[in-house]
Amino acid sequence: MGNNDYNSPAFKKLLDSLQQQSWELELIISGFAIFGLFTAYEPLRLEMLHAENEDSVYSFLVYLILHIASSILLFNLLLHVILRGLWIGALGLRYVSGDIEFEKLRYSEKFTNYLKKRIVSFDRYIANLENYCSVLFAISFLLIFYVLALTMIILSIVLVANFIFDNDQLPDALSATLGTILIILIILGMLLTFIDFVTQGWLKRKKWISRVYFPVYWIFSFITLSFLYRPLVYNFLDNRFGKRLILLLVPIYIAILMITTLEYRHSNYLEKDLESSSFFANKENYLDMLTDKEDFPGRMVIPSKVITEPYLNVFVPFSESLENRIFAYNDSLSPKIDRRGLTSNMQVTTSWDDEITSRSQKDSIRRKYLSTFNEIHSFRIDSLELDEDFILTTGINNTLGFETYLNISDLEQGKHILRLRRKRKVKDSVVSQTDVILPFWYYKK
């Protein structure tokens, strides 16, 4: 029989020994984890903001989940270190002064009886701290698995949308029917699993309901990867102290979430996050104001509010929604297979589809793409119409986009309004609308 047989007395003795010394491992792991989380927290937040700015839904979802998981883990581990430090301090104090002697305090009988009832003894206080620390440390990593489970469910819905609803190889009726059935089953299973989780296993206790719920439970154990952490869950559920701590942490998380959304309003009408217009200039539209790492360009960017050169540089960042508008205007550019979304850097083939294989064909498509973009977009400065061709380039923070230069040498000095105009098809006609409005001042050197 192996030395690690969980039924052997030697292994149980080893576990008891490790259990007594686990606080040292907890502090070491917490220290390294907190350091790593503090190091990764800001880069994760910046990547999440970058993905949101570029309308990259998949990347935003991934970084949002990672950001939430790191926030939960960081809060729990910091709380664990504080409580464990208090526990160590209490042990040191007990070594010096022993247990609490209420008689020496010479309080009235009412207060003495009350304190004896509430505190009982100093040893009990130390034992409670030990329990909170140990359970909180385990919960910290269990919550990460819960976040992972939620991510896997969302990913399942996304995969159904991508490979069933948007699958051009399947007939429309089949993809719509099959996709709808799968989405309904996933959502129904998710709700049943959530109800069972919130009620701490109520669906498993009812004889007839449990028979219906078991197939859902079995399938979702793989979707949510719960087979990896199931022993932890049931160990908590059969322990009243663990249940109580979980119920205590949930409102704390909700309260923290609510607190982070609070802000103080200084005005009934004015805000800092308005879109640029003829009377408001948002910093996201001016390159010289994008100085922080978390500053990302808006839908159109010019060098500064004050222009002193006889030309005006204009940068329009690329986004998926912008590409959708190009496809809507020129449907001949719409690919047979939409390759946007999550992908791998490993290139098995260099072809875009069966009809586009050579470099010259790809360049031709890019030129047509850029030509359509130029056809759609134009400028207006005050009442002056301008139409300059864009080129593809990379701008601030390596952002892909379109760039051009406008001749403004004939403009009068002072304030001007720059408008980015866009054509779009409405039924059988083409209409123009203003996408972005930026104020700027022009003063010659």
N, C-alpha and C positions, 0 to 999 in steps of 0.2 A: 504494500500500500504506500502511495506517495506521501511525502512529508507535508504536502499542501491539501490533503484530504480534509474537507470541511467538517467531517464527523469525528475526526481523531481528537483526543484530548490535548495533544501537543499543539495542534492548530488552533484550538479554542483558547489555549493558554497564551499563544502568541497574539491572538486577536485582543484578548483582555489586556495584555501588556501594551500593545500598540494603542489601544483605546485610552489607557491612562496617560500615554505620552503624546497623544495626538495634537495637543494644543501647541507644541513646538512646531510640528509640521504645518499646522494651520497658519501660524504667524509667518513662517518662512514663505509658504505659498501665497498668502495674502500680500506680503510685502512685494514679491516679484510681480504678482498679478496687478497690483495697484500701480506700480511703476510702469509696467507695460501698457496698462489702460490709459494712464495719463499721457503717455507718449503717443498713443494711437488715437486718442479722442479727437484732437483738433484736425489731424489729416482726414479722419473719417467724416467729420462734419463738413470740411471743405469739399471733399469729393461728392458728398450728398448734395451740397448747394450747387456744385458744378454740373452734376447730372440733372438737377432740377432746372437750371438755367438753360441747358441744351435740350430740354424736353425729352430726355432719355429715360423712359419709364422703367425699363428693366434695371438699368444701373442705379437709378434713384431708389427703387425698391430694395435692392441688395444693400446699398449703403444705409438706407433708413433702418433696416432690420439690424445691421451691424451696430449702428449708432444707438438704437434702443437697447440692444443686448449689452453693449459696453456700459451704458448709463446705469442699467439695473445692477450689473455686476459690480461696478465701481461704488455705487451707493451701499450695497450690501457688504462689500468687503471693508469699506471705511467704517461702517457701523460695527462690523465684527471686530476690527482692530481696536476700536474705542472700548467696546464691551470687554474684550479680552484684556486690555490694559487695565480696566477697572477691576477685573477679576484678579489679576496679578497683584494690584495694589491692595486689594482686600485680603489676599493671602499673606502679604507682608505685614499688614496691620494686625491680622489674627496672631501671627507669630510673636508680635510685640505685646499686645494687650489681651489676647484670648477672646472669649465670648463677651457679649454685652451683659453687664451687671446693672439691671434697671434700678435696683435698690440704691445703688450709690448715686444715682442721679437725683434722688430725693424729690421726685415729682409727686403730685397729688395722686391719690388712689385711682381717680378717673383716668388720668393720662397714662399712669403706669399700666393699668389693665388694658387700655386701648393699644399702647405700643407693644405690649407682650402679645396681644392677639394679632396685630398686623405684621410685626417683624418676626415674632417667635424666637429666633436666635440668629446670630451672625453666621453660623455654619449653614443655616438654611438659605440665607442671602447669597453666600458663596456658591452653594449648590445650584440655585436658580440661575445665577450668572453663567455658570458652567454649561447648564442646559441650553440657555439662550445662545451662547457662543457656538456650541457644537451644532445645534440645529440650524442656526442662521448660516453657518458656513456651508452646510449641505444644501440648504434652500437656494443659496446664491447660484450654484451650478445647475440645480434642478430648473430654475427659472430660465436659464439659457436654453435648456432643452425644450422648454415650453415655447420660447420664441422661435426656435428652430422648427418645432412642430407647426406653428402658425405659418412660417415661411414655406414649408413643404406643401401645405394645403393651398396657399395662394399660388405657388408654383404649379400645382396640379391644374388649377383653373386656367392659368396662363398657357400651359402646354395644350390643354384641350382647345383653347381659342386659336392657338397657332397651328396645330397639326390636324385639327378637325374642321373648325369653322373656316379657316383660311387655306385649306388644302385644295389646290386647283385640280388635283388628281381624282378627287371624289366628286360625284354628281352633287349639284347644289342641294337637292332635296334630302339626299342621304347625309351630307355633312351637317345640314341644319338640324335634322331630326336627331342624329346620333350625338351631335355636340350638345344640343339642348338637354337630352336625356342624361348625359354624363355630368353636365353642370348641375342639374337638379339633384342627382344622386350625391354628388360631392357636397353640395350645400346642405342637403338633408342629413347626410352623415356627419358633417361638421357640427350642425346644430345639436344632434343627438349626443355626440361626443362631448360638446360643451356643457349640455344639461347634466350629463353624467358626472362631469368634472366638478361643476358648481355644487351639485347635490352630494358630492363625495361618494358616488357609487350607487345612487338610488335605483338606476335602471338595472343594475346587476342583482338587486335584492328581490325584485318582483319576478316570480316564476315564469309567467307567460311573456312578460315584456322582455325578460332576459334572453328568451329563446329567439325573439325577433332581433334583439339588439346585438346578439353575439356575432353574426356575420359582419355587421357594421364595425363592431369593435375589432374583429380579426383583421379586416381589410385596412382600417385606419391605423392599426398598430404598425403596419408597414409604411403607410403614407406619411405618418407623423414620426416614424422611427422610435416609437414609444418602447419597443422591445429593448432598447439600449438603457433606458432609465426606469423601467417599470418597477423593479425591486425597491428603488428609492421612494417612489410614489406610495406604494402599499405600506412601506415601513412608516411613512408619515401618517397615513390614514388610520393605522391601527394604534397610533399614539395620540392621546388627547392633548399633550403638550405641543406636539408638532402641528396638529389641527389648529390649535389656538393661535400659534405664532403665524401660520399662513393667513388666518382670518384677520390678524392684526396688521400684517404687512399690506394686504390689499387696499384698505382705505388710506394707508400712508402713501402708497404709490399714486393713488387717485388724487390725493391732496397735493402731492408734489407736482403732478401733471397740471393741476389747476393753477398752482402758484406760478409755474413757469409761463403760463399764458397771460398772467396779469401784467398790465402796464398802466402808467399814469397818463391821462389825456390832459394836455395843456390848453387845448382849444376846442370849441364846439364845431369848427368848420375846417381848420387847417390841419394837414397831416404831412409827415415827412416822406411817405412812400407813394405819393401820387405819381401817375405817369406824366412825362414831360408834355407840356402844352404851350400855348401862346403866353400863358401867365405863370408857368411853373417849369423849372429846370431840374430834372432828376440827375443825380451824380452818375448814374449808370450809363448816361448817354454822352459823357465827356471823358475822354481818355486820360487827361491830366488829373482827374479826380479819382480814378480807379487805383488807389495807392495801397489798399489792404489786400491780403491774400483772399479774403472772402468777397471782394468786389468783382463782379462779373459784368461784362458788357450787356447793355440793353439791346433792343431790337434794331437800333441804329446808333452809331458812335461817331462823333467828330472830335478833333484834337482838343478843343477847349471852348469855353464860353466866349472868349475874346480871340478873334482871328486877326492877325496882322499881316499875313501873306496874301498875295493876289489869287490864291487858290484855296480850295477847301477839300480836305481829305475826308471821305465818307466810307465807313466800314459797316456792313450788314452781316451779323453773325448767322451762320447756317443753323437750321433746326429741322427736325422731322416735320413739323407743321408747315414750314416753308416749302419743303419738298412736296408735301401733299398738295399745296396750292399750285405748284408747278405741274404736277400730274393732272390736276383738275382742269388746268388751262390747256395743256397739250397732252392729251391722253395717249398719243403715240409713244411718249417717253415711259409710260407705265410698264414695268417689267412683268413678264409672265409669272415669275417667282419673286416675291418681295424678300430681299435678303437682309433687310434691316432687323435689328434686334441682337440678342446674344450670339456671339460667334467665337471661333477659336483662331488663334494666330497660326496654327498649323494649316498650311494650304495643301490640300490633297490635289486640287485642280485649280488652274488659273482662269478657267472660263467662267463667264457670268451666267450664261445659259447655252442651250444647244446652238443658238444662232450667232452668238457673239463670242468669238474665240481669239481673234488676232488683236494686236496692239492698235492697229489702225482703226479697227471697228470700234474699240473702246474709246479712242480719242475722238472719233466722229460723234459718238453718243455724248461725250462730255461737251463738245462744241455745241451740239444741238441743245443740250441742257442749259448751257450758259447763254446761248442765243435766246432761248425762251425766257430765262430770267431777265435778260436785258429788255426784251420786248414787253414784259409785264410791268417793269418798274421804270419810273421817271421821277423828276424832282420839280419842285416849285419853290422859289425863294420870293416871298411876298407875292407879287403877281407875275413874276418872270418864270416862264417854263424852260426847264433844262433837261436834256436827255443825253447822258454820257454812258459809255459802255463800262461795265464792271469786268473785273478779272477775279479768278479764284486766288485766295491767299490765306495765310495764317496770321492772326493778330495777337492781341494780348492773351497771355496764358495759353499760347498755342491753339487758340480758338480758330476753327475753320470758318471761312466766311467769304464775302464778296466785297471788293474794294474798288473805288473810283476817285477821281479828282474833278472838282467843279471849278470853272473859271469865274471868279467873283471880282475881277479887277475893276469892272464898271459899276459895282455897287456903291451907293452913297455910304458915308460913314455913319455908324449908329446901329440901332437894334434892327434885326431882321428875323424873319420866321422861315425856317426850312421845313418843307413837307416832303415826305416820301410817298409817292403816289403808286397805286397798284391796280392793274387791270384784272378783272375777273369775269368769267362767263356766267350769265344768268339766263337760262333757257337758250334762246337763239340770239341773244345780244351780248355785247361786251360793255361793261360799265367800269368806271374808275372810282376809286375811293382812296382816302388818305389813311395810311397805315401809322405813320409816326409824325409828330410835330415837335420840332426843336427850336428854341430861341437861341440866338447868338448875336454878338456884337462885332462889327467889322470896323477896324481902325487901321489905316495905312501907316506904315513905318515912316 
